[in-house]
Amino acid sequence: MDKTYRNLAIGLALLIVLVPLGLFASGETFGEWGPQEVKERLGFVPSGLDQLSNFWKAPLPDYALPGGRESKTAAAATYILSGVIGVAVCGGLLYLVGKRIAKD
């Protein structure tokens, strides 16, 4: 593995490990609002958000495994798992698109 890829891998691993720091933040995460939170902030729900709010259900809603409340340690592990899944999906898509572009 050359130095560029190694540094990229180290950077991604560091970001994945730092993801659970969000557990210590107070309040809610910026931009991760559902229709109810938007209505509380704006006083109304935009029609597009209202129509599309049930279009996609997250595989790990609230970064938690199904089955109830978790300890902070389990929540941190689930955050890291979510980060690994996100990096794998995005990396895989970029790899496939890159292969396709290189073929043309």
C-alpha positions as CSV (number, residue, x, y, z in Angstrom):
1,M,0.0,0.0,0.0
2,D,1.6,3.3,-1.0
3,K,1.8,6.3,1.3
4,T,-1.2,8.1,-0.1
5,Y,-3.6,5.2,0.4
6,R,-2.1,4.5,3.8
7,N,-2.7,8.1,5.0
8,L,-6.2,8.0,3.6
9,A,-6.9,4.8,5.5
10,I,-5.5,6.2,8.7
11,G,-7.6,9.4,8.3
12,L,-10.8,7.5,7.7
13,A,-10.1,5.1,10.6
14,L,-9.5,8.1,12.9
15,L,-12.7,9.8,11.8
16,I,-14.7,6.6,12.3
17,V,-13.3,6.2,15.8
18,L,-14.1,9.8,16.6
19,V,-17.8,9.5,15.5
20,P,-19.0,8.6,19.0
21,L,-18.0,12.0,20.3
22,G,-21.4,13.1,19.2
23,L,-22.8,11.1,22.1
24,F,-21.4,13.8,24.5
25,A,-23.0,16.7,22.6
26,S,-26.0,18.3,24.2
27,G,-29.2,19.0,22.2
28,E,-30.0,17.6,18.9
29,T,-27.8,17.1,15.8
30,F,-27.9,19.9,13.3
31,G,-29.7,18.9,10.1
32,E,-31.0,15.6,11.4
33,W,-34.5,16.9,12.1
34,G,-37.7,15.1,11.3
35,P,-40.9,16.8,10.4
36,Q,-41.9,17.4,14.1
37,E,-38.6,19.2,14.9
38,V,-38.9,21.3,11.7
39,K,-42.4,22.3,12.7
40,E,-41.2,23.3,16.2
41,R,-38.4,25.5,14.7
42,L,-40.2,27.0,11.6
43,G,-43.8,26.8,12.7
44,F,-44.7,24.7,9.6
45,V,-43.5,21.7,7.6
46,P,-42.5,22.3,4.0
47,S,-44.6,20.2,1.6
48,G,-41.7,18.4,0.1
49,L,-40.4,17.3,3.5
50,D,-43.8,16.2,4.5
51,Q,-44.3,14.1,1.4
52,L,-40.9,12.5,1.5
53,S,-40.5,12.0,5.2
54,N,-41.6,8.4,5.1
55,F,-39.8,7.5,1.8
56,W,-36.7,6.1,3.5
57,K,-36.3,4.2,6.8
58,A,-32.8,4.1,8.1
59,P,-31.3,0.6,8.6
60,L,-30.0,1.7,12.1
61,P,-32.4,4.4,13.2
62,D,-30.9,6.7,15.8
63,Y,-27.6,4.7,15.3
64,A,-29.0,2.0,17.6
65,L,-29.5,-1.7,17.2
66,P,-33.1,-2.9,17.4
67,G,-34.2,-4.1,20.8
68,G,-34.3,-1.3,23.3
69,R,-32.0,1.1,25.3
70,E,-28.3,0.6,25.2
71,S,-25.4,1.6,27.4
72,K,-23.0,4.3,26.3
73,T,-20.5,1.7,25.4
74,A,-22.9,-0.2,23.2
75,A,-24.1,3.1,21.6
76,A,-20.5,4.1,20.9
77,A,-19.9,0.7,19.2
78,T,-23.1,1.1,17.1
79,Y,-21.9,4.6,16.1
80,I,-18.6,3.1,15.0
81,L,-20.5,0.3,13.1
82,S,-22.6,2.9,11.4
83,G,-19.4,4.8,10.4
84,V,-17.8,1.6,9.0
85,I,-20.9,0.8,7.0
86,G,-21.1,4.3,5.6
87,V,-17.4,4.3,4.6
88,A,-17.8,0.9,3.0
89,V,-20.9,1.8,1.1
90,C,-19.5,5.2,-0.1
91,G,-16.1,3.7,-0.9
92,G,-17.7,0.8,-2.8
93,L,-19.9,3.1,-4.9
94,L,-16.9,5.4,-5.6
95,Y,-14.9,2.4,-6.6
96,L,-17.6,1.1,-9.0
97,V,-18.1,4.5,-10.5
98,G,-14.3,5.0,-10.9
99,K,-14.1,1.6,-12.7
100,R,-16.9,2.5,-15.0
101,I,-15.4,5.9,-15.9
102,A,-11.9,4.3,-16.4
103,K,-13.5,1.8,-18.8
104,D,-15.0,4.4,-21.0
